[in-house]
Amino acid sequence: NTVELSLNQVPELAEVGNAVTIVDEGLPTYMIIARTGEDSYVVASGECTHRGMALGYDHEKKVFRCSSLGHSEFNLDGSPGEGFTEEPLRIYEHSIEGDLMTISF
């Protein structure tokens, strides 16, 4: 399964360091997309594997960070970083052609 996203329609992703969350009934979970570099993005599950709380993106530390009090962190490859979580974060494959991002899940 795939979902397509027109990057021109998501002004939050125009700047490196920003991120957005995508919520759609057709997705297995909500997803977070982080613009990690001029031509690089990471697409991940938007839920912490420890307690299921929402994740945000911390560009300075280059991690996804849980919104819970424990603030578990995940590296951009999905591996656990600081905090309580031991389970990796799911990272989704994606491709970009022009302004169209295609995410596979």
C-alpha positions as CSV (number, residue, x, y, z in Angstrom):
1,N,0.0,0.0,0.0
2,T,1.1,3.5,-0.7
3,V,0.0,7.1,0.1
4,E,1.0,10.1,-2.0
5,L,1.6,13.6,-0.6
6,S,2.2,16.7,-2.6
7,L,5.0,18.5,-0.8
8,N,3.9,21.9,-2.3
9,Q,0.7,21.5,-0.3
10,V,2.6,21.1,3.0
11,P,4.2,24.5,3.7
12,E,5.5,23.2,7.1
13,L,8.0,21.0,5.2
14,A,9.4,23.9,3.2
15,E,12.1,24.5,5.8
16,V,14.7,22.0,6.9
17,G,14.1,21.0,10.5
18,N,10.3,21.1,10.4
19,A,8.0,18.2,10.7
20,V,4.3,17.3,10.1
21,T,2.0,14.6,11.3
22,I,-0.3,12.8,8.8
23,V,-3.5,11.3,10.1
24,D,-5.7,9.3,7.7
25,E,-8.1,6.4,8.2
26,G,-6.3,4.6,5.3
27,L,-3.0,4.5,7.2
28,P,-2.0,1.7,9.7
29,T,-1.1,4.5,12.2
30,Y,-0.5,8.2,12.0
31,M,2.9,9.2,10.6
32,I,5.4,11.9,11.2
33,I,7.4,13.3,8.3
34,A,10.6,15.2,9.3
35,R,12.6,17.3,6.8
36,T,16.1,16.3,8.0
37,G,18.1,18.0,5.2
38,E,17.8,20.0,2.1
39,D,16.9,16.9,0.1
40,S,16.2,14.4,2.8
41,Y,13.1,13.4,4.8
42,V,12.4,10.6,7.3
43,V,8.9,9.1,7.5
44,A,8.1,7.3,10.8
45,S,5.2,6.0,12.9
46,G,3.9,8.9,14.9
47,E,3.4,6.8,18.0
48,C,6.0,6.0,20.7
49,T,6.6,2.3,21.0
50,H,6.8,2.6,24.8
51,R,3.4,4.1,25.7
52,G,1.8,5.0,22.3
53,M,2.1,8.8,22.9
54,A,2.6,11.2,20.0
55,L,6.1,11.9,18.7
56,G,7.7,15.2,17.7
57,Y,10.9,15.9,15.8
58,D,13.9,17.6,17.5
59,H,16.1,18.8,14.7
60,E,19.0,20.0,16.9
61,K,19.3,16.5,18.4
62,K,18.2,14.7,15.2
63,V,15.7,12.5,17.1
64,F,12.0,11.8,17.3
65,R,10.9,12.6,20.9
66,C,7.9,11.2,22.8
67,S,5.5,13.7,24.3
68,S,5.1,11.7,27.5
69,L,6.9,12.6,30.8
70,G,9.6,10.0,30.1
71,H,10.5,11.7,26.8
72,S,11.8,8.5,25.1
73,E,13.8,9.3,22.0
74,F,14.4,7.5,18.7
75,N,17.2,7.9,16.3
76,L,16.4,8.7,12.7
77,D,16.9,5.1,11.7
78,G,14.2,4.1,14.3
79,S,16.5,2.7,16.9
80,P,15.8,3.6,20.5
81,G,17.8,6.4,22.0
82,E,17.5,7.9,25.4
83,G,14.5,7.1,27.6
84,F,12.4,4.1,28.5
85,T,11.6,2.5,25.2
86,E,13.3,-0.7,24.0
87,E,11.3,-1.3,20.9
88,P,12.4,0.4,17.6
89,L,10.2,2.9,15.8
90,R,8.9,1.9,12.4
91,I,10.4,3.9,9.6
92,Y,8.5,3.9,6.3
93,E,10.2,3.7,2.9
94,H,9.4,6.7,0.6
95,S,10.4,8.2,-2.7
96,I,10.2,11.7,-4.1
97,E,9.6,12.6,-7.7
98,G,9.2,16.3,-8.4
99,D,7.1,17.5,-5.5
100,L,5.3,14.2,-5.0
101,M,6.3,12.0,-2.0
102,T,5.1,8.4,-2.2
103,I,5.2,6.6,1.2
104,S,5.0,2.8,1.3
105,F,3.4,1.0,4.2
